Amino acid sequence: MEKHRIFTTFFASVYPHYINKAEKKGRTKEQVDTIIYWLTGYSPEELQQLIDNKTDFETFFAQAPQLNANVSKITGVICGYRVEEIENKLMQKIRYLDKMVDELAKGKAMEKILRS
């Protein structure tokens, strides 16, 4: 089976779109980063290194220090799919991130986005 194109896409090429989406709605790069840290367990230094190294999404999630224990609380529809029903685990992780950034752009409170 052929890999989905997003798996081999550089995280660094999508990251500015996450920030742009958030900033257009009055949110911040720092809030986007907080979501990424929460989801993946990466530190600010590690995230910057992944961006600088042009790491693809597959490697980005494969090397994530610790996927947050509360990811199962991320539910709903993103890109026409229910995130909790996506069978491919890598695609599901990518969509978790998409969903959280989408919630941020829609003005949802950070404590709700971070499922705390």
Backbone hydrogen bonds, N-H to C=O, Kabsch-Sander energy under -0.5 kcal/mol:
donor,donor_aa,acceptor,acceptor_aa,energy
7,F,4,H,-1.3
8,T,4,H,-0.7
8,T,5,R,-0.8
9,T,6,I,-0.8
11,F,55,T,-3.3
13,S,10,F,-1.2
14,V,10,F,-0.8
14,V,11,F,-1.2
15,Y,11,F,-2.6
17,H,14,V,-1.2
18,Y,14,V,-1.6
19,I,15,Y,-2.1
20,N,16,P,-2.8
21,K,17,H,-2.6
22,A,18,Y,-2.0
23,E,19,I,-3.2
24,K,20,N,-2.4
25,K,21,K,-0.5
25,K,22,A,-1.1
26,G,23,E,-1.8
27,R,22,A,-2.6
32,V,28,T,-1.7
33,D,29,K,-2.9
34,T,30,E,-2.4
35,I,31,Q,-1.9
36,I,32,V,-2.1
37,Y,33,D,-2.9
38,W,34,T,-2.5
39,L,35,I,-2.7
40,T,36,I,-2.6
41,G,37,Y,-2.4
47,L,43,S,-2.7
48,Q,44,P,-2.2
49,Q,45,E,-2.1
50,L,46,E,-2.2
51,I,47,L,-2.1
52,D,48,Q,-2.8
53,N,49,Q,-2.4
54,K,51,I,-1.3
55,T,50,L,-2.3
57,F,6,I,-0.5
57,F,9,T,-1.9
58,E,7,F,-2.4
60,F,56,D,-3.0
61,F,57,F,-2.4
62,A,58,E,-2.1
63,Q,59,T,-2.6
64,A,61,F,-0.6
66,Q,40,T,-2.5
68,N,39,L,-1.9
71,V,68,N,-1.6
73,K,70,N,-2.1
74,I,71,V,-2.1
75,T,73,K,-0.8
78,I,81,Y,-2.7
81,Y,78,I,-1.9
83,V,76,G,-2.7
83,V,81,Y,-0.6
85,E,82,R,-1.9
86,I,83,V,-1.0
89,K,87,E,-0.6
92,Q,88,N,-2.4
93,K,89,K,-2.1
94,I,90,L,-2.2
95,R,91,M,-2.5
96,Y,92,Q,-2.2
97,L,93,K,-1.9
98,D,94,I,-2.3
99,K,95,R,-3.0
100,M,96,Y,-2.4
101,V,97,L,-2.4
102,D,98,D,-2.4
103,E,99,K,-2.4
104,L,100,M,-2.1
105,A,101,V,-2.5
106,K,102,D,-1.6
107,G,104,L,-1.8
108,K,103,E,-2.2
112,K,109,A,-0.8
113,I,109,A,-2.3
114,L,110,M,-2.9
115,R,112,K,-1.3
116,S,111,E,-2.5
